[in-house]
Amino acid sequence: MNTPITAQHSAGEAPAIVLPDPASIFLARAERFDALALHHSLGEWLGFVGRLSRAQHKALEAADADLTPPAAETLERARKRRMPPIGVATFQRPIVWHDILRNIVGDLLENAPIGARETLDALLVTSAEELDKLAEKQLNGEPERADLARLPYIAAAMQVVFTSIASMLDASALPLMEAHSTCPVCGSHPVVSVIRSEGPGAGLRYVHCSLCNTEWQVPHATCVSCGDQEKVTLHEIDGDDGIARAESCGACESYMKLIVQGRNVRVDPIADDLASVALDVLVDDAGFVRSGPNYLLIGAEA
């Protein structure tokens, strides 16, 4: 079903930028994956990605003391220049990320599906130099087909690093970027947008970063990619629960999922995105291109 929608603007004291809570972000995501997997046709796959999210939680707990925010002068320079303070193009990744990756892989190897075990085993013996090359490809959006099986695990480790450091920043000192599609913390693209039903942001739309799990406000019925408000259309699958919808833009021919928290307060942007791949197929078939990645789309090359 396709429905044209018009922009709505909300006032109030809701935060423009919401930083991730490192104590709960990956654990709550794992629990949401577990719930989604119970009655889903892709239940086995969703359950495995849930275990990956739980491994991310454990890895963040173990590495948090080894991760530090940028120096004060770096943060101030980024603020003055209206640049993301830990932008993926410039931020020096801490060497501890190799240990984070190996901790995640080690946790997953127990009870891993046969199809994933070979990739996980190979990652454990991959050199630090090769891991850094893979991280560059993943963060720069330049993957090679031979790397696709490994990149979701590389991305999982990068998410732990960037989420931990993002949580250490001061949201009130961060300016929004000029482009709605640019994370104000790391410069990555958002994975989906979410209409929140709780807290000071209730009723507002936030987009969720694909890498550092930061959220920032974008007006309703506004194309995240190009800012158009005239040619935005809502898509949903008849008979679904209404949690996941999609907003397409006739101006730039892109789309982004819209996750509605009011339908279930336990929704998670990453988990509910992956659980609604049928909606991607619907909007793809209508001629629109997804505007932001989900880095945990393990097996997408197949």
Residue, then its C-alpha position, 0 to 999 in steps of 0.5 A: m500500500n502506498t500513501p502520500i504523506t505531508a510534513q509535520h513539525s513538532a516543537g518542544e525540548a526534545p534533544a536534537i541528538v541522542l547518544p547511545d547507552p553502552a550498557s544496554i544498546f547491544l543487549a536490548r538489540a539481542e533480546r529483540f532479535d531473540a523475540l523476532a526469531l521465535h515466529h519468523s520465517l528467517g528465525e534461525w538467521l535472526g537468532f544468529v544475528g542476535r547472538l552476534s549482538r550479545a557478543q558485541h555487548k560482551a566485547l564492549e564491556a571488556a574493552d570499554a576501559d581501553l577506549t577513550p574520546p578524542a582530545a578536547e581540542t579535537l572536539e572543539r575543532a570539529r565543533k567549530r568546523r561543524m564536522p563529526p568529531i569521530g568521522v570515519a574518514t579521519f578518526q584513528r581507530p584504536i588498536v584494541w579493535h582487533d581484540i574486540l573482533r576476536n572476542i566477538v568471533g570467539d563467542l560466535l564460534e560456539n554453536a555457529p552455523i556451518g556456513a559461518r564457521e569457516t569465515l569465523d575460523a579464518l578471521l581468527v588467523t587473519s593478520a592485523e594488517e589485513l584486518d585494517k584493510l578490511a575495516e577501510k573497505q567496510l567504512n569507506g563503502e568499497p567492499e570487494r565481493a570476496d570480502l562480503a562474508r567477512l565484513p559484517y563481523i568487521a562492522a560488528a567490531m567497528q560498531v562496538v568501537f564507535t558506539s563506546i566512544a560516541s557514548m562518551l561525548d557531550a550531545s549538547a556540544l554537537p551540532l547537527m550536520e547540514a545534510h540529514s543523512t550525515c551522523p553528527v558523531c561519526g559521519s556515517h549514514p543512518v540505517v532507518s528512522v524511528i518514531r519514538s513513543e517514549g521520553p522527551g522525544a515521543g512523537l518525533r522522528y529520529v534517524h539511527c546511525s548505522l555505525c555508532n548508534t547515535e540518533w538525531q532528529v529529522p522532520h517527519a515526511t522529509c527525505v533523509s537523502c535529499g531533504d525533499q518534502e513534496k514527493v515522499t510516499l509511505h509504503e507498507i505491506d498489507g496485513d503486517d503489524g505496522i512496525a516497519r514501513a518505508e518512506s520513498c522519495g520521488a525526487c531522488e528515488s531513494y527510500m528509508k525504513l520507518i520503525v514505529q515504536g508505538r506498535n511495540v516499545r521494544v523495537d530496535p532499529i537494526a533488528d526490526d530492519l533485518a526482520s522486515v526484508a520483505l518490505d525492502v523487496l517491495v520498495d526495491d521492486a517499485g524502483f527505489v534504492r535504499s539510502g543507508p546500509n545495515y552492516l549486519l546483513i550477514g549473507a547479503e551476497a547470497 
